[in-house]
Amino acid sequence: MCLLRTHIEMSFLTFVIFFLLLGWNIRLLVENTKTGQKTAADFMGTVKYSKPHIDSVTVSAGPLSDGYHRLVITGRNFCDRTLSGNNCGVVYRCGGGDDSNYCSTHQEHSILETFVESWSDTEIRLKTNTSVGVVYVQTGLGGNAGFAPVDKDFRSAFRRFSTNSMKIISGDDFRYVGVDLTYATAVPTPGNIRLLINVQKLGGKDKVRVVVNSVKTAIIPTGDITEVSSGTWRISFLMPPGMGAKQSLYVTRDDAPTTNRAYVSYHEPLIQTIRLRNGAQESLDSKPGVISTTGDVIEIVGSNFGDPSTVAGGNFELRFYSNVMSIDHLLTSRTGSTLLNPQSCVHTHDNIQCTCCLCAAFLCFYFINV
């Protein structure tokens, strides 16, 4: 059935957010421009910001002129000190050297890193007095006293750094775009294209893999790995299937990962045609299709839809909506590796075709959004 939604003209719509120890309270403020009436409503619950996530940690090869080493930490959800102040986040270094297990059990021995050079939501640059260690990022508000090192809700995972660790460097297919090592051309969602990546201090050709957004390639044949200079290795590999923009990529040898990450993006989905699954296979390209009020089955054909049977993780959704009738109906979606199928009929999905049910409705103009 179609849903009816009332419309109110508003001069402003404001969210007032109050910080609490474990989250945020949200208040919605509304004013009607016709009547001048004002009202407010509180969201009954709390909302948390996403926890910080570290993609990579790199350390300068040798000490700087002042004797310190520079750390560059990249990732997301670090907070932005230019907007939120210097106390929105901190970096801790574990007290047990490069032993992550010690850090897990003796977090109270963590060392606060104070020599911060720059801090944004996606990159932190700081100086430290050691060339090897384990760091993590903690976010929150209220100054250093507000940071509890045991609070896992606002703490990233532990990440090791060392001047002797493997590191992806610029060269061949991966070059710097801004601060990120990036393959600049979008990859088809089926993958299977060959790329070249350069790694320092790989140390050998055995048990080498490339990992893209947690999807591991098969062990790379030794013939596809060459030492191009002392300590620098070139790896030729086939991209695995995937989906989404800016997917992190790293190299492992015997399951030990590079300390930094490179990035690749898969093509966005492209719809070429939509057909009704009736006897005539009627195309909806040039004219609106006529759909039964009891619902119908459509076939969407195109490319780069992402095949759930070959992509281990990734988010997508297929929606059926009408701006006229305020309908927004989720046909199918996936979050990570969980596929949701709210429709009663079977949904099929591969890289070039989706088949799914449309909801029962009447007197509506509908659109498909992938």
VEXFINU-997650 format. One record per residue (C-alpha): x, y, z. Coordinates in steps of 0.05 Angstrom, whole numbers. Example, Ala and Ser with C-alpha at 12.3 -4.5 7.8 and 13.67 -1.06 7.14 Angstrom:
<rec X="246" Y="-90" Z="156"/>
<rec X="273" Y="-21" Z="143"/>
//
This chain:
<rec X="0" Y="0" Z="0"/>
<rec X="21" Y="73" Z="-10"/>
<rec X="36" Y="116" Z="51"/>
<rec X="12" Y="188" Z="60"/>
<rec X="59" Y="237" Z="92"/>
<rec X="39" Y="308" Z="114"/>
<rec X="83" Y="367" Z="96"/>
<rec X="100" Y="426" Z="142"/>
<rec X="138" Y="487" Z="120"/>
<rec X="194" Y="502" Z="169"/>
<rec X="239" Y="562" Z="174"/>
<rec X="292" Y="521" Z="210"/>
<rec X="306" Y="451" Z="232"/>
<rec X="358" Y="447" Z="287"/>
<rec X="391" Y="390" Z="323"/>
<rec X="417" Y="408" Z="392"/>
<rec X="466" Y="357" Z="417"/>
<rec X="486" Y="347" Z="489"/>
<rec X="548" Y="307" Z="506"/>
<rec X="541" Y="252" Z="558"/>
<rec X="593" Y="204" Z="586"/>
<rec X="572" Y="146" Z="541"/>
<rec X="540" Y="183" Z="482"/>
<rec X="499" Y="241" Z="459"/>
<rec X="427" Y="265" Z="470"/>
<rec X="393" Y="296" Z="409"/>
<rec X="338" Y="349" Z="411"/>
<rec X="299" Y="369" Z="349"/>
<rec X="274" Y="441" Z="346"/>
<rec X="220" Y="460" Z="295"/>
<rec X="186" Y="526" Z="278"/>
<rec X="126" Y="532" Z="231"/>
<rec X="132" Y="594" Z="186"/>
<rec X="56" Y="597" Z="175"/>
<rec X="34" Y="598" Z="247"/>
<rec X="97" Y="617" Z="284"/>
<rec X="89" Y="556" Z="329"/>
<rec X="151" Y="525" Z="358"/>
<rec X="162" Y="457" Z="387"/>
<rec X="218" Y="411" Z="409"/>
<rec X="225" Y="336" Z="417"/>
<rec X="280" Y="295" Z="449"/>
<rec X="306" Y="232" Z="420"/>
<rec X="297" Y="180" Z="474"/>
<rec X="365" Y="148" Z="474"/>
<rec X="437" Y="163" Z="460"/>
<rec X="478" Y="165" Z="396"/>
<rec X="552" Y="149" Z="394"/>
<rec X="604" Y="171" Z="344"/>
<rec X="642" Y="117" Z="308"/>
<rec X="705" Y="92" Z="343"/>
<rec X="771" Y="113" Z="312"/>
<rec X="800" Y="65" Z="260"/>
<rec X="874" Y="62" Z="241"/>
<rec X="891" Y="40" Z="170"/>
<rec X="967" Y="49" Z="174"/>
<rec X="1024" Y="74" Z="217"/>
<rec X="1090" Y="93" Z="184"/>
<rec X="1154" Y="116" Z="219"/>
<rec X="1212" Y="155" Z="191"/>
<rec X="1270" Y="111" Z="170"/>
<rec X="1320" Y="147" Z="216"/>
<rec X="1316" Y="197" Z="272"/>
<rec X="1304" Y="270" Z="252"/>
<rec X="1354" Y="325" Z="268"/>
<rec X="1323" Y="333" Z="338"/>
<rec X="1332" Y="258" Z="352"/>
<rec X="1258" Y="241" Z="346"/>
<rec X="1222" Y="195" Z="296"/>
<rec X="1161" Y="220" Z="259"/>
<rec X="1098" Y="177" Z="260"/>
<rec X="1044" Y="185" Z="208"/>
<rec X="978" Y="152" Z="228"/>
<rec X="923" Y="148" Z="175"/>
<rec X="852" Y="122" Z="180"/>
<rec X="785" Y="153" Z="199"/>
<rec X="743" Y="179" Z="257"/>
<rec X="803" Y="211" Z="292"/>
<rec X="763" Y="277" Z="302"/>
<rec X="788" Y="343" Z="274"/>
<rec X="826" Y="387" Z="323"/>
<rec X="815" Y="449" Z="280"/>
<rec X="740" Y="441" Z="292"/>
<rec X="735" Y="406" Z="359"/>
<rec X="797" Y="432" Z="396"/>
<rec X="862" Y="400" Z="417"/>
<rec X="829" Y="354" Z="468"/>
<rec X="783" Y="316" Z="421"/>
<rec X="832" Y="259" Z="414"/>
<rec X="898" Y="232" Z="438"/>
<rec X="950" Y="180" Z="417"/>
<rec X="977" Y="129" Z="467"/>
<rec X="1039" Y="86" Z="458"/>
<rec X="1038" Y="20" Z="494"/>
<rec X="1088" Y="12" Z="551"/>
<rec X="1113" Y="-57" Z="530"/>
<rec X="1153" Y="-38" Z="467"/>
<rec X="1124" Y="-73" Z="406"/>
<rec X="1087" Y="-127" Z="446"/>
<rec X="1012" Y="-119" Z="430"/>
<rec X="994" Y="-173" Z="480"/>
<rec X="1027" Y="-133" Z="536"/>
<rec X="987" Y="-72" Z="515"/>
<rec X="922" Y="-111" Z="520"/>
<rec X="935" Y="-133" Z="591"/>
<rec X="974" Y="-72" Z="617"/>
<rec X="939" Y="-14" Z="584"/>
<rec X="949" Y="27" Z="647"/>
<rec X="1022" Y="31" Z="628"/>
<rec X="1007" Y="67" Z="563"/>
<rec X="1047" Y="130" Z="547"/>
<rec X="1012" Y="193" Z="523"/>
<rec X="1044" Y="221" Z="460"/>
<rec X="1044" Y="297" Z="466"/>
<rec X="1090" Y="320" Z="409"/>
<rec X="1033" Y="327" Z="358"/>
<rec X="1049" Y="364" Z="293"/>
<rec X="981" Y="360" Z="259"/>
<rec X="915" Y="325" Z="271"/>
<rec X="855" Y="316" Z="225"/>
<rec X="798" Y="266" Z="220"/>
<rec X="839" Y="221" Z="174"/>
<rec X="913" Y="235" Z="190"/>
<rec X="956" Y="247" Z="252"/>
<rec X="1029" Y="268" Z="249"/>
<rec X="1070" Y="267" Z="312"/>
<rec X="1141" Y="257" Z="338"/>
<rec X="1162" Y="201" Z="384"/>
<rec X="1228" Y="181" Z="416"/>
<rec X="1228" Y="109" Z="393"/>
<rec X="1234" Y="73" Z="326"/>
<rec X="1190" Y="13" Z="346"/>
<rec X="1126" Y="7" Z="386"/>
<rec X="1050" Y="-1" Z="387"/>
<rec X="1002" Y="57" Z="385"/>
<rec X="927" Y="69" Z="388"/>
<rec X="881" Y="129" Z="382"/>
<rec X="829" Y="149" Z="434"/>
<rec X="775" Y="200" Z="422"/>
<rec X="727" Y="238" Z="467"/>
<rec X="716" Y="307" Z="497"/>
<rec X="734" Y="342" Z="562"/>
<rec X="810" Y="344" Z="562"/>
<rec X="860" Y="291" Z="578"/>
<rec X="826" Y="274" Z="644"/>
<rec X="765" Y="252" Z="603"/>
<rec X="803" Y="197" Z="568"/>
<rec X="799" Y="130" Z="602"/>
<rec X="849" Y="83" Z="568"/>
<rec X="803" Y="23" Z="585"/>
<rec X="743" Y="53" Z="547"/>
<rec X="741" Y="9" Z="485"/>
<rec X="681" Y="46" Z="455"/>
<rec X="726" Y="105" Z="437"/>
<rec X="792" Y="68" Z="425"/>
<rec X="822" Y="42" Z="360"/>
<rec X="855" Y="-25" Z="353"/>
<rec X="929" Y="-30" Z="370"/>
<rec X="977" Y="-19" Z="311"/>
<rec X="1051" Y="-35" Z="310"/>
<rec X="1105" Y="8" Z="278"/>
<rec X="1179" Y="-5" Z="266"/>
<rec X="1234" Y="20" Z="220"/>
<rec X="1247" Y="-54" Z="204"/>
<rec X="1175" Y="-70" Z="184"/>
<rec X="1149" Y="-82" Z="113"/>
<rec X="1122" Y="-20" Z="80"/>
<rec X="1085" Y="-6" Z="14"/>
<rec X="1121" Y="49" Z="-26"/>
<rec X="1103" Y="91" Z="-86"/>
<rec X="1116" Y="59" Z="-154"/>
<rec X="1085" Y="23" Z="-214"/>
<rec X="1009" Y="22" Z="-206"/>
<rec X="1005" Y="54" Z="-136"/>
<rec X="1023" Y="128" Z="-130"/>
<rec X="1010" Y="182" Z="-80"/>
<rec X="944" Y="220" Z="-89"/>
<rec X="948" Y="272" Z="-34"/>
<rec X="973" Y="233" Z="26"/>
<rec X="946" Y="165" Z="4"/>
<rec X="980" Y="111" Z="-39"/>
<rec X="925" Y="99" Z="-90"/>
<rec X="911" Y="60" Z="-154"/>
<rec X="878" Y="117" Z="-192"/>
<rec X="833" Y="75" Z="-239"/>
<rec X="769" Y="43" Z="-214"/>
<rec X="769" Y="-33" Z="-215"/>
<rec X="709" Y="-74" Z="-241"/>
<rec X="673" Y="-109" Z="-185"/>
<rec X="692" Y="-179" Z="-211"/>
<rec X="765" Y="-159" Z="-201"/>
<rec X="813" Y="-205" Z="-239"/>
<rec X="857" Y="-148" Z="-266"/>
<rec X="932" Y="-152" Z="-255"/>
<rec X="967" Y="-96" Z="-215"/>
<rec X="1038" Y="-83" Z="-192"/>
<rec X="1055" Y="-60" Z="-121"/>
<rec X="1123" Y="-45" Z="-89"/>
<rec X="1141" Y="-65" Z="-18"/>
<rec X="1204" Y="-50" Z="22"/>
<rec X="1235" Y="-102" Z="68"/>
<rec X="1191" Y="-159" Z="44"/>
<rec X="1249" Y="-206" Z="59"/>
<rec X="1230" Y="-263" Z="12"/>
<rec X="1180" Y="-291" Z="-38"/>
<rec X="1146" Y="-345" Z="2"/>
<rec X="1076" Y="-341" Z="33"/>
<rec X="1060" Y="-273" Z="5"/>
<rec X="988" Y="-249" Z="-3"/>
<rec X="952" Y="-184" Z="-18"/>
<rec X="891" Y="-167" Z="25"/>
<rec X="836" Y="-120" Z="0"/>
<rec X="784" Y="-100" Z="51"/>
<rec X="796" Y="-166" Z="89"/>
<rec X="792" Y="-208" Z="25"/>
<rec X="857" Y="-247" Z="16"/>
<rec X="886" Y="-268" Z="-50"/>
<rec X="914" Y="-337" Z="-59"/>
<rec X="988" Y="-344" Z="-42"/>
<rec X="1024" Y="-306" Z="-97"/>
<rec X="1070" Y="-349" Z="-141"/>
<rec X="1143" Y="-335" Z="-129"/>
<rec X="1152" Y="-321" Z="-203"/>
<rec X="1106" Y="-260" Z="-195"/>
<rec X="1152" Y="-229" Z="-143"/>
<rec X="1218" Y="-197" Z="-161"/>
<rec X="1270" Y="-158" Z="-121"/>
<rec X="1280" Y="-95" Z="-162"/>
<rec X="1333" Y="-64" Z="-116"/>
<rec X="1364" Y="-79" Z="-49"/>
<rec X="1306" Y="-86" Z="0"/>
<rec X="1251" Y="-67" Z="-51"/>
<rec X="1205" Y="-119" Z="-82"/>
<rec X="1154" Y="-115" Z="-138"/>
<rec X="1092" Y="-159" Z="-131"/>
<rec X="1046" Y="-176" Z="-189"/>
<rec X="977" Y="-197" Z="-166"/>
<rec X="905" Y="-205" Z="-189"/>
<rec X="854" Y="-160" Z="-156"/>
<rec X="800" Y="-200" Z="-119"/>
<rec X="725" Y="-186" Z="-128"/>
<rec X="698" Y="-128" Z="-87"/>
<rec X="655" Y="-66" Z="-84"/>
<rec X="658" Y="5" Z="-58"/>
<rec X="703" Y="65" Z="-59"/>
<rec X="771" Y="72" Z="-24"/>
<rec X="781" Y="0" Z="-1"/>
<rec X="844" Y="-10" Z="40"/>
<rec X="897" Y="-57" Z="12"/>
<rec X="959" Y="-86" Z="45"/>
<rec X="1010" Y="-141" Z="35"/>
<rec X="1026" Y="-198" Z="82"/>
<rec X="1084" Y="-247" Z="86"/>
<rec X="1072" Y="-307" Z="130"/>
<rec X="1010" Y="-268" Z="156"/>
<rec X="1053" Y="-209" Z="179"/>
<rec X="1024" Y="-146" Z="148"/>
<rec X="1056" Y="-83" Z="120"/>
<rec X="1051" Y="-26" Z="169"/>
<rec X="1017" Y="20" Z="120"/>
<rec X="960" Y="14" Z="70"/>
<rec X="946" Y="31" Z="-2"/>
<rec X="876" Y="43" Z="-31"/>
<rec X="834" Y="19" Z="-90"/>
<rec X="763" Y="35" Z="-112"/>
<rec X="715" Y="-9" Z="-149"/>
<rec X="669" Y="17" Z="-204"/>
<rec X="602" Y="46" Z="-184"/>
<rec X="541" Y="6" Z="-208"/>
<rec X="514" Y="23" Z="-277"/>
<rec X="442" Y="7" Z="-297"/>
<rec X="434" Y="-6" Z="-372"/>
<rec X="362" Y="-29" Z="-375"/>
<rec X="304" Y="-49" Z="-330"/>
<rec X="252" Y="-100" Z="-354"/>
<rec X="187" Y="-128" Z="-326"/>
<rec X="190" Y="-203" Z="-319"/>
<rec X="126" Y="-214" Z="-359"/>
<rec X="118" Y="-255" Z="-422"/>
<rec X="141" Y="-199" Z="-467"/>
<rec X="201" Y="-179" Z="-424"/>
<rec X="177" Y="-106" Z="-430"/>
<rec X="234" Y="-55" Z="-425"/>
<rec X="225" Y="5" Z="-380"/>
<rec X="279" Y="47" Z="-414"/>
<rec X="236" Y="91" Z="-458"/>
<rec X="170" Y="91" Z="-420"/>
<rec X="144" Y="77" Z="-351"/>
<rec X="124" Y="5" Z="-338"/>
<rec X="55" Y="-16" Z="-316"/>
<rec X="61" Y="-55" Z="-250"/>
<rec X="6" Y="-96" Z="-219"/>
<rec X="-22" Y="-67" Z="-154"/>
<rec X="-5" Y="-134" Z="-122"/>
<rec X="69" Y="-123" Z="-139"/>
<rec X="112" Y="-150" Z="-195"/>
<rec X="181" Y="-178" Z="-211"/>
<rec X="233" Y="-136" Z="-248"/>
<rec X="300" Y="-151" Z="-278"/>
<rec X="355" Y="-99" Z="-274"/>
<rec X="413" Y="-108" Z="-323"/>
<rec X="479" Y="-70" Z="-321"/>
<rec X="549" Y="-77" Z="-292"/>
<rec X="588" Y="-72" Z="-227"/>
<rec X="531" Y="-93" Z="-182"/>
<rec X="578" Y="-135" Z="-140"/>
<rec X="565" Y="-210" Z="-134"/>
<rec X="549" Y="-231" Z="-62"/>
<rec X="573" Y="-302" Z="-77"/>
<rec X="644" Y="-277" Z="-93"/>
<rec X="651" Y="-214" Z="-50"/>
<rec X="663" Y="-231" Z="22"/>
<rec X="645" Y="-162" Z="49"/>
<rec X="615" Y="-97" Z="27"/>
<rec X="552" Y="-54" Z="33"/>
<rec X="498" Y="-45" Z="-19"/>
<rec X="423" Y="-34" Z="-22"/>
<rec X="368" Y="-35" Z="-74"/>
<rec X="309" Y="12" Z="-60"/>
<rec X="241" Y="23" Z="-93"/>
<rec X="215" Y="93" Z="-80"/>
<rec X="165" Y="146" Z="-100"/>
<rec X="175" Y="220" Z="-87"/>
<rec X="102" Y="234" Z="-103"/>
<rec X="74" Y="184" Z="-52"/>
<rec X="131" Y="187" Z="0"/>
<rec X="147" Y="114" Z="-8"/>
<rec X="217" Y="87" Z="5"/>
<rec X="216" Y="11" Z="4"/>
<rec X="279" Y="-30" Z="15"/>
<rec X="281" Y="-89" Z="-33"/>
<rec X="346" Y="-119" Z="-10"/>
<rec X="410" Y="-97" Z="25"/>
<rec X="475" Y="-121" Z="52"/>
<rec X="518" Y="-95" Z="110"/>
<rec X="587" Y="-126" Z="112"/>
<rec X="575" Y="-200" Z="100"/>
<rec X="501" Y="-201" Z="122"/>
<rec X="451" Y="-204" Z="65"/>
<rec X="381" Y="-182" Z="81"/>
<rec X="323" Y="-204" Z="37"/>
<rec X="259" Y="-171" Z="62"/>
<rec X="218" Y="-190" Z="0"/>
<rec X="175" Y="-253" Z="-3"/>
<rec X="202" Y="-274" Z="-71"/>
<rec X="272" Y="-298" Z="-85"/>
<rec X="323" Y="-243" Z="-100"/>
<rec X="379" Y="-261" Z="-149"/>
<rec X="441" Y="-218" Z="-156"/>
<rec X="507" Y="-221" Z="-192"/>
<rec X="555" Y="-171" Z="-224"/>
<rec X="511" Y="-156" Z="-284"/>
<rec X="439" Y="-172" Z="-264"/>
<rec X="390" Y="-165" Z="-206"/>
<rec X="320" Y="-196" Z="-203"/>
<rec X="274" Y="-175" Z="-147"/>
<rec X="202" Y="-162" Z="-125"/>
<rec X="167" Y="-95" Z="-123"/>
<rec X="119" Y="-80" Z="-67"/>
<rec X="43" Y="-78" Z="-75"/>
<rec X="19" Y="-6" Z="-86"/>
<rec X="-26" Y="39" Z="-127"/>
<rec X="-28" Y="107" Z="-163"/>
<rec X="47" Y="120" Z="-153"/>
<rec X="107" Y="141" Z="-194"/>
<rec X="166" Y="97" Z="-176"/>
<rec X="241" Y="99" Z="-184"/>
<rec X="296" Y="48" Z="-174"/>
<rec X="358" Y="66" Z="-135"/>
<rec X="419" Y="20" Z="-132"/>
//
